């Protein structure tokens, strides 16, 4: 807190805004106590007197001191503005979150309603609501609050939608972070700055709205009065006593400026502070309850992951787009399996579906999806999150988007252990430091206190792997973890995955478009094309026994030290088929040199060619490449 306060006062703008706010608060507290008697003293003989040493703003029609009344009105004016903004936030922010997190149908309905609400002038909305509720301060507050709620709802929905699809939110879901924590720590934490700015500046906007209603006679009524009502009174004598109107108007304008400046300063000072001292106690209770309610243990089965006939479709105007079509995948305990294919072949969608990270409107079905002997599709959502969060780890392609930029590295790593193991804060930090050290990050204690932007790309990817190791995962899914890294760091990350596989016994499911990466890391390779598996074979047989023309073309497109530099690099002609216009036969037929009419008309099934070798091809090839 002291650091944030120092940030507030470190600039001239922050100092001015903070001091001005303190003065307004002090005036709101002390004003009615000190100046109430003078503000309410009636002296008709002094009605509409101009400014003087005795009456700085002059007097009103009853001879009451306008300066004293302006000071006393500070409390009601500010409290009304804060209350109206609070109503707008309490109503608008949850609506925006619901619209962004619970599907496109709700989002579409939300956008229609909010568009109409925003198109209608806010002041007219406030007048309408205030008139229905009743003329007075409560009606003005509620009217302005409801009129401003659509603004907060739209802002929250837009910001949440931009964050909810990022990798670190998907990672939190994989870890089984509850929805309340997911929203609070990973979504709201990263949209806090614009919301804070809007919330603080909205106090000034609310002040203007409530003052306008009082000016029109729809707000504060005698004996109550606020700045808007005083401004209306002062305008009656604008030519003879202008300060009676200028004084309250200046206070309205000054307060609006103060809250606008304060929003900018607070957002910068407090936007990154996401710690919660009560998290440990709650997390330990949740973990204890989870162990009592859902005692899940892996059966002594050799097959770790068993997926049969996995299908993933996305709705479109022209019908369903089948991104994954009948994929079968098995991973044994401790095995290293690679999935390779061009972009759009369905690799990432398949593993995201296995990790339960493909959301509506996508439709995911499978005849069987067992992990550690447990059928994932039949598990309750909460139990499934806990189960996968403990036994499965995800490493995404872009480490910068995979880590929450608003949270320190230590907070992100410890969250896993505190949610699933119920560790105390200190024990979780100790484990996090150990995991960072295990993945090759020196000075782990200091690194835990840093933010993701203070790490290099390779260090961020190591931190992501360390996060996955905070529990004891049986399977690590690495979705193109080296794509965004240079070749030296790529080699280090791949070596790290191999070391984890060797030392911890975790199985590795590595996704890549580079078949040479798969060949150097994995024991078995699964080749995907247009949403289907076209070949599944041991890596040891890749060069001498690859049978599918597509697999052979992928291998041929990778240059080596013996490649003739005077010739063009080998490429695969044509393009993968569109998901909206898939062929009835083999999807690779249009690009294949061996295709026949049978290939165009009939889809080949994935059939065994040898022990541990499957291929979906009517004309499998042979011979060393």
Buried (B, 14 or more C-beta within 10 A) or exposed (E): EEEBEEBBBEBEEBEBBBEBBEEBEEBBEEBBEBBBEBBBEEEEEBBBBBBEEEBBBBBBEBBBBBBBBBBBBBBBBBBBBBBBBBBBBEBBBBBBBBBBBEEEEBBEEBBEBBEEBBEEEBBEBBBBBBEEBEBBBEBBBBBBBBBBBBBBBBBBBBBBBEBBEBBBBBBBBBBBBBEEBBBBBBBBBBBBBBBBBBBBBBBBBBBBBBBBBBBBEBBBBEEEBBBBBBBBBBBBBEEEBBBBBBBBBBBBEBBBBBBBBBBBBBBBBBBBEBEEEEBBEBBBEBBEEBBEEBEBEBEEEEBBBBBBEBBBBBEEEEEBBBBBBBBBBBBBBBBBBBBBBBEBBBBBBBBBBBBBBBBEEBEBEBEEBBBBBBEBEEBEEBBBBBBBBBBBBBBBBBBBBBBBBBBBBBBBBBBBBBBBBBBBBEBBBBBBBEBBBBBBBEEBEEBBEBBBEEBEBBBBBBBBBBBBBBBEBBBBBBBBBBBBBEEEBBBBBBEBBBEBBEEBEBBBBBBBBBBBBBBBBBBBBBBBBBBBBBBBBBBEBBEEBBBBBBBBBBBBEBEEEEEEEEEEEEEBEEEBBEBEEBBEBBBBBBBBEEBEEEBBEEBBEBEEBEEEBBBBBBBBBEEEE
